Amino acid sequence: MSSNRSLRRSDPPAEAVHDVLKNLPKTSRLDVRGGSTHYVLVLGSPWDDLVGIDLASGSMIRLRVPWTETNPPDLSAFDVVEATLAADPEIDDLAHPEAATVTRLPRLIGSLRGRGIKQLLSRVQAPLDGPLLGFRGPSAPFWEFNGTRPSTALVVPTRGPQLLRRHEDLSTWVRFGWERDDVWLRCEDSAASRALDAARREMLSGKELATALGFKPAYLLASLSRPYEGHCYKICIGMLPRF
């Protein structure tokens, strides 16, 4: 699928996203009934879940997408997709209360640009009212979650960020300040990893990071991973610009 990316992006007319927004009924709550159709502004799209903003309600949503090696994640930040939930959307995951399962790969409508994005992001920006994702430390046992804490957060760092490459396993990490906390998250944003590779650096920050990414990162999309050996881990799945 990724090899056909340019064809997919050229198919939708430029007005398609604006037509969707103009005709989309607004709701006060996220509707996750089986079979319901959602239009989602993509914020991050790794292998585990597509995370974005449901455009009808303005709420954060995680979509469990059946990506495969043949059809890997190929969506970019601020793409708008149409997704239909499965008959049983499996919305009982206590670690990921925003998550729902879709029937098939989301359909790309187009991309959203301009001031409309800023308004959407400001509504879901995580407040500085406690530890990131509701608990301290890098992970927590799966059995401790009860569905009351968010599993994704759009963060405006109070310091940083820095992008780093770890020697031991060549993994990519992002370091930033979150009020008084010094936060380190494994970074699953492929564009960020490619920026380190292209710069041939083990650490990027400030102007060098902005140059490597092509924008100054103003938002970080933090997310809770799926369980691994009984624990869910805090990760970063997106670095986003300011609008």
Secondary structure, DSSP 8 states (H G I E B T S, - for coil): -GGGHHHHHHSS-TTHHHHHHHH----SS----TT-EEEEEEEE--SS-EEEEETTT--EEEEE----SSS-----TTEEEEEEB-SS-----SS-TTEEEBSS--EEEEE--SHHHHHHHHHHB--SSSSGGGSSSSEEEGGG--S-S-SEEEE--SEEEEEEE-TTT--EEEEEEETTEEEEEEE--HHHHHHHHHHT-SEEEHHHHHHHHTS-EEEEEEEE---BTTEEEEEEEEEEE--
